[in-house]
Amino acid sequence: MPTTYKILGQTNAATSGVQLSLYLVPAGVNTIVSSIIVCNRASQFANFYVQVVKAPSGTWADADTYIYYNTPLEISDTFIATIGLTLQPGDEVVVSGISAASLDLTFNLYGSELT
């Protein structure tokens, strides 16, 4: 199986409480997530959420999909997690954030795709 090392996903959460798809594993691909990075670019304290939704039966509403829940992130701070997360085709990484004022969180996902 050839391995491709890459940026799996990047997104900016600008609206509090809105869930965003960061990465959806393509058909015929297995993925290993090596790092999740969240950066708070706002001038307000924020909390973030990261979910892993398993295909085919998982949904964004499932409480058991969270791997980070209501995790605090200080002003101008960065959260870095080195993680060996394995994903199958159709699995999805979903992110969101909340803040009392403006929200400006950047999410980055790095890893390898095996085809």
Summary of the structure (lengths in Angstrom):
residues: 115
radius of gyration: 14.0
end to end distance: 5.4
largest distance: 46.3
contacts: 350
relative contact order: 0.44
helix: 3%
strand: 62%
